[in-house]
Amino acid sequence: MRRDMSTRPRQVTNYEGRLVLGYLEDGDEVNEHLDFDHPLAEGFNLTQGQIHVHVPYVDSANDYIVVLFGDSGNRSPRFTIV
């Protein structure tokens, strides 16, 4: 995963990141179905700009998202896991 660090907030209060997989259902952009029990990564410094993660074994679908937690939550666009 990569994150563009050129647009980071001026005042960061928490540099420790956590990356969580979730999915969206059609017509519901609010419930992200995040898997907090199995984060893709956690405890990394947000200023790194990138981390390596392993794709978990999940059902094939085209509605997955990742959310980056730290100073603020950032949700990715939908993507496919096959």
Residue pairs with C-beta under 8 A, 6 or more apart in sequence:
1 19
1 40
1 41
1 50
1 51
1 52
1 53
1 66
1 68
2 49
2 50
3 46
3 49
3 50
3 68
3 74
4 49
5 47
5 49
8 46
8 47
8 71
9 71
9 72
12 46
12 70
12 71
13 71
14 46
14 70
14 71
15 45
15 46
15 47
15 70
15 71
16 42
16 43
16 44
16 45
16 46
16 70
17 41
17 42
17 43
17 44
17 45
17 46
17 51
17 68
17 69
17 70
18 39
18 41
18 42
18 43
18 68
18 69
18 70
19 39
19 40
19 41
19 42
19 51
19 53
19 66
19 67
19 68
19 69
20 34
20 35
20 36
20 39
20 40
20 66
20 67
20 69
21 34
21 35
21 38
21 40
21 56
21 58
21 64
21 65
21 66
22 32
22 33
22 34
22 35
22 64
22 65
22 66
22 67
23 32
23 33
23 61
23 63
23 64
23 65
24 31
24 32
24 33
24 63
24 65
24 78
25 31
25 33
25 63
26 63
32 65
32 67
32 75
34 67
38 56
40 53
40 54
40 56
40 66
41 51
41 53
44 51
46 68
46 70
46 71
55 81
58 64
58 81
60 80
60 81
60 82
61 80
61 81
62 78
62 79
62 80
63 78
64 78
64 79
64 80
64 81
65 75
65 76
65 77
65 78
65 79
66 75
66 76
67 73
67 74
67 75
67 76
68 74
